[in-house]
Amino acid sequence: MQISFESVNLGTELPPVQRHIDQEVINRFAVASFDYNPIHVDPAWKARADLPGGKSTIAHGQMTMSFMASAITDWACASGGWLTRLDAKYLKPVLPGDVVTAGGTVTEKHFHGAGKNYLVVDIFARNQKQELVAAGEAEVTLP
């Protein structure tokens, strides 16, 4: 479905993106990001450490942010849109076994002329308990 700046209304909800997290997914992200911190990839080390997430390893925050970015790019890029800014705050650790759902809602439209118009999208990521694990804001341009 093609979308344009004019066709998007305030309150438009982006289709959600859902990802199942397990240790293999976390390990693959470590390889892709070159982030081998034992908090992410060493369950035995993490079980001994007194850190967030209890005894379990935790997923990389950037992985959670990538899910939120996917919700935006899956929605906008097929129509020629661009994700131009993304800011997020991590609120709760994502653990192996979690199912993360990311999405967003259009909260602002800024009219600055052709090619300069942009949308502001409140973005989020929730776990399977509907707990907010990350939240933020993004800017998106659409033709």
C-alpha positions as CSV (number, residue, x, y, z in Angstrom):
1,M,0.0,0.0,0.0
2,Q,1.5,3.3,-1.1
3,I,1.3,6.1,1.5
4,S,2.1,9.8,1.1
5,F,2.5,12.7,3.5
6,E,-1.0,14.0,2.6
7,S,-2.6,10.6,3.2
8,V,-1.3,10.1,6.7
9,N,-3.4,11.5,9.6
10,L,-2.5,12.2,13.2
11,G,-3.2,9.1,15.2
12,T,-2.2,6.8,12.4
13,E,-0.8,3.6,13.9
14,L,2.1,1.8,12.2
15,P,1.7,-1.9,11.7
16,P,3.4,-3.7,14.5
17,V,6.7,-5.7,14.1
18,Q,7.1,-8.7,16.4
19,R,10.3,-10.6,17.2
20,H,11.0,-13.6,19.4
21,I,14.2,-13.2,21.4
22,D,16.3,-16.2,22.4
23,Q,20.0,-16.6,23.1
24,E,20.8,-17.4,19.5
25,V,19.2,-14.2,18.3
26,I,21.3,-12.2,20.9
27,N,24.5,-14.0,19.9
28,R,23.9,-13.2,16.2
29,F,23.3,-9.6,17.1
30,A,26.6,-9.6,19.0
31,V,28.4,-10.8,15.9
32,A,26.7,-8.2,13.7
33,S,27.4,-5.3,16.2
34,F,30.8,-6.5,17.4
35,D,29.4,-6.1,21.0
36,Y,30.5,-9.2,22.9
37,N,29.9,-7.8,26.4
38,P,29.3,-10.9,28.7
39,I,26.0,-9.3,29.9
40,H,24.7,-10.3,26.5
41,V,26.5,-13.4,25.4
42,D,27.8,-15.3,28.5
43,P,24.9,-16.9,30.5
44,A,27.3,-18.3,33.2
45,W,29.0,-14.9,33.7
46,K,25.6,-13.1,33.9
47,A,24.2,-15.7,36.4
48,R,27.1,-14.7,38.8
49,A,26.8,-10.9,38.2
50,D,24.4,-8.7,40.1
51,L,23.1,-6.7,37.1
52,P,19.7,-5.8,35.5
53,G,17.8,-8.8,34.2
54,G,18.3,-11.2,37.0
55,K,20.3,-14.3,36.2
56,S,19.6,-14.2,32.5
57,T,21.6,-12.5,29.8
58,I,19.9,-9.4,28.3
59,A,19.5,-8.4,24.7
60,H,21.4,-5.5,23.3
61,G,19.5,-2.2,23.6
62,Q,20.4,-1.5,19.9
63,M,18.6,-4.6,19.0
64,T,15.4,-3.3,20.6
65,M,16.0,0.0,18.8
66,S,16.3,-1.9,15.5
67,F,12.9,-3.4,16.0
68,M,11.4,0.1,16.5
69,A,13.2,1.3,13.4
70,S,11.9,-1.7,11.4
71,A,8.3,-0.7,12.3
72,I,8.9,2.6,10.7
73,T,10.9,1.5,7.7
74,D,8.6,-1.4,6.9
75,W,5.8,1.2,6.8
76,A,7.4,4.2,5.1
77,C,10.2,3.0,2.9
78,A,8.1,1.0,0.4
79,S,6.5,4.3,-0.5
80,G,9.8,6.2,-0.8
81,G,9.9,7.5,2.7
82,W,12.9,7.9,4.9
83,L,13.6,7.5,8.6
84,T,15.5,10.7,9.4
85,R,15.8,10.6,13.2
86,L,15.2,8.1,15.9
87,D,15.7,8.7,19.6
88,A,14.8,6.0,22.2
89,K,15.2,5.3,25.8
90,Y,15.6,1.7,27.2
91,L,13.2,1.2,30.1
92,K,13.4,-2.5,30.9
93,P,15.8,-5.3,29.9
94,V,14.8,-7.6,27.1
95,L,15.5,-11.2,28.1
96,P,15.8,-14.5,26.2
97,G,12.2,-15.9,25.8
98,D,10.7,-12.5,25.4
99,V,8.5,-11.6,22.5
100,V,9.0,-7.9,21.6
101,T,6.4,-6.0,19.6
102,A,7.4,-2.6,18.2
103,G,5.2,0.0,16.7
104,G,4.3,3.6,16.6
105,T,1.7,6.4,16.3
106,V,1.9,9.5,14.2
107,T,1.7,12.5,16.6
108,E,2.8,15.5,14.5
109,K,2.8,16.6,10.8
110,H,5.2,19.4,9.8
111,F,4.5,21.2,6.5
112,H,7.7,22.7,5.1
113,G,7.2,22.2,1.4
114,A,7.8,19.4,-1.1
115,G,10.6,17.1,0.0
116,K,10.9,18.8,3.4
117,N,7.6,17.7,5.0
118,Y,8.0,15.3,7.9
119,L,6.1,13.3,10.4
120,V,6.8,12.8,14.1
121,V,6.1,9.2,15.3
122,D,6.0,8.1,18.9
123,I,7.6,4.7,18.9
124,F,7.6,1.9,21.4
125,A,8.6,-1.7,22.1
126,R,6.7,-3.9,24.5
127,N,7.3,-7.4,25.8
128,Q,4.8,-10.2,25.8
129,K,3.5,-9.0,29.2
130,Q,2.7,-5.6,27.6
131,E,5.5,-4.0,29.6
132,L,7.1,-1.1,27.9
133,V,10.8,-2.0,27.3
134,A,11.7,1.0,25.2
135,A,10.1,4.2,24.0
136,G,11.0,7.2,21.9
137,E,10.4,9.4,19.0
138,A,11.2,9.4,15.3
139,E,11.0,11.7,12.3
140,V,9.9,10.3,8.9
141,T,9.8,12.0,5.5
142,L,7.2,10.8,3.0
143,P,6.8,11.9,-0.6
